[in-house]
Each structure stands twice: as C-alpha cells, then as structure tokens.
Amino acid sequence: MFQVLASRTFQKQFNDIPNRLHNRIRKGLKELESDPYTPRSNADIKQLNDTNPLKYRIKIGEYMVIYYIEGKVVKIIEIFIRGRGYRE
C-alpha cells in the first residue's frame, strides 16, 4: 500500500473545481494507494518523459493529476483541466 499526500498547490486547485466532481477525483486518487505505476481500466496512468524527479499523470474525467513517487509515498503536485498542457 502507498500513502497519498497532496501539496498545498493541489489543495488550492482542487478547491476551485466544482464540488460535484470532488468525489470522482477522490476515487481516482484512492486508486493510487494500491498501485501508482500501472494503468488499468479505472486508472488511466501515464509516465511523463524527461521529468526529474520522474512524474506521472492520472487522468480523471477531464482533469489531469500530476504526481511523483518517493518510496511508498505518492506526492500529488497539481490538478488541471485537460488541454492546458504540462508545466516544466
């Protein structure tokens, strides 16, 4: 099992998302507790190339959540709507 921790940036962005989507996003993040590496039917996970530390994204509906992994801890960096693109 992995522990999932959210950054302050993520928390602020999450609070700006409509409340009706909060449960869906929480369920998606819960999937990261069991396996944050492997894509599956209820977890559209992809490794982001050329990132240091190595980052991943999980797509939840029309939102992308960016995270990285340290040992058994998944650190959520940010969430944004698809189409915005990734930051460096």
Contacts in CASP RR format, 6 or more apart in sequence:
PFRMAT RR
TARGET T0000
AUTHOR 0000-0000-0000
METHOD contacts of the structure
MODEL  1
MFQVLASRTFQKQFNDIPNRLHNRIRKGLKELESDPYTPRSNADIKQLND
TNPLKYRIKIGEYMVIYYIEGKVVKIIEIFIRGRGYRE
1 33 0 8 1.000
1 34 0 8 1.000
1 72 0 8 1.000
2 32 0 8 1.000
2 33 0 8 1.000
2 34 0 8 1.000
2 35 0 8 1.000
2 36 0 8 1.000
2 69 0 8 1.000
2 72 0 8 1.000
2 73 0 8 1.000
2 74 0 8 1.000
3 33 0 8 1.000
3 72 0 8 1.000
3 73 0 8 1.000
3 74 0 8 1.000
4 29 0 8 1.000
4 30 0 8 1.000
4 32 0 8 1.000
4 33 0 8 1.000
4 73 0 8 1.000
4 74 0 8 1.000
4 76 0 8 1.000
5 73 0 8 1.000
5 74 0 8 1.000
5 75 0 8 1.000
5 76 0 8 1.000
6 14 0 8 1.000
6 76 0 8 1.000
7 75 0 8 1.000
7 76 0 8 1.000
7 77 0 8 1.000
7 78 0 8 1.000
9 77 0 8 1.000
9 78 0 8 1.000
10 65 0 8 1.000
10 76 0 8 1.000
10 77 0 8 1.000
10 78 0 8 1.000
10 79 0 8 1.000
13 78 0 8 1.000
13 79 0 8 1.000
13 80 0 8 1.000
14 22 0 8 1.000
14 25 0 8 1.000
14 79 0 8 1.000
17 25 0 8 1.000
17 63 0 8 1.000
17 79 0 8 1.000
21 63 0 8 1.000
24 60 0 8 1.000
24 61 0 8 1.000
25 60 0 8 1.000
25 63 0 8 1.000
25 65 0 8 1.000
25 79 0 8 1.000
28 42 0 8 1.000
28 43 0 8 1.000
28 58 0 8 1.000
28 60 0 8 1.000
29 58 0 8 1.000
29 60 0 8 1.000
29 65 0 8 1.000
29 76 0 8 1.000
31 40 0 8 1.000
31 42 0 8 1.000
31 43 0 8 1.000
31 58 0 8 1.000
32 43 0 8 1.000
32 58 0 8 1.000
32 67 0 8 1.000
32 74 0 8 1.000
33 74 0 8 1.000
35 43 0 8 1.000
36 45 0 8 1.000
36 56 0 8 1.000
36 67 0 8 1.000
36 69 0 8 1.000
36 74 0 8 1.000
37 45 0 8 1.000
37 56 0 8 1.000
37 69 0 8 1.000
38 45 0 8 1.000
39 45 0 8 1.000
39 46 0 8 1.000
43 58 0 8 1.000
44 58 0 8 1.000
44 59 0 8 1.000
44 60 0 8 1.000
45 56 0 8 1.000
45 57 0 8 1.000
45 58 0 8 1.000
46 56 0 8 1.000
46 57 0 8 1.000
46 59 0 8 1.000
47 54 0 8 1.000
47 55 0 8 1.000
47 56 0 8 1.000
48 54 0 8 1.000
48 55 0 8 1.000
48 56 0 8 1.000
48 57 0 8 1.000
48 66 0 8 1.000
48 86 0 8 1.000
51 68 0 8 1.000
53 68 0 8 1.000
53 70 0 8 1.000
54 68 0 8 1.000
54 69 0 8 1.000
55 66 0 8 1.000
55 67 0 8 1.000
55 68 0 8 1.000
55 77 0 8 1.000
56 66 0 8 1.000
56 67 0 8 1.000
56 68 0 8 1.000
56 69 0 8 1.000
57 64 0 8 1.000
57 65 0 8 1.000
57 66 0 8 1.000
57 67 0 8 1.000
57 86 0 8 1.000
58 64 0 8 1.000
58 65 0 8 1.000
58 67 0 8 1.000
59 65 0 8 1.000
59 82 0 8 1.000
61 82 0 8 1.000
62 81 0 8 1.000
62 82 0 8 1.000
63 79 0 8 1.000
63 80 0 8 1.000
63 81 0 8 1.000
63 82 0 8 1.000
64 79 0 8 1.000
64 80 0 8 1.000
64 81 0 8 1.000
64 82 0 8 1.000
64 85 0 8 1.000
65 76 0 8 1.000
65 78 0 8 1.000
65 79 0 8 1.000
66 76 0 8 1.000
66 77 0 8 1.000
66 78 0 8 1.000
66 79 0 8 1.000
66 86 0 8 1.000
67 74 0 8 1.000
67 75 0 8 1.000
67 76 0 8 1.000
67 77 0 8 1.000
68 74 0 8 1.000
68 75 0 8 1.000
68 77 0 8 1.000
69 75 0 8 1.000
78 87 0 8 1.000
END
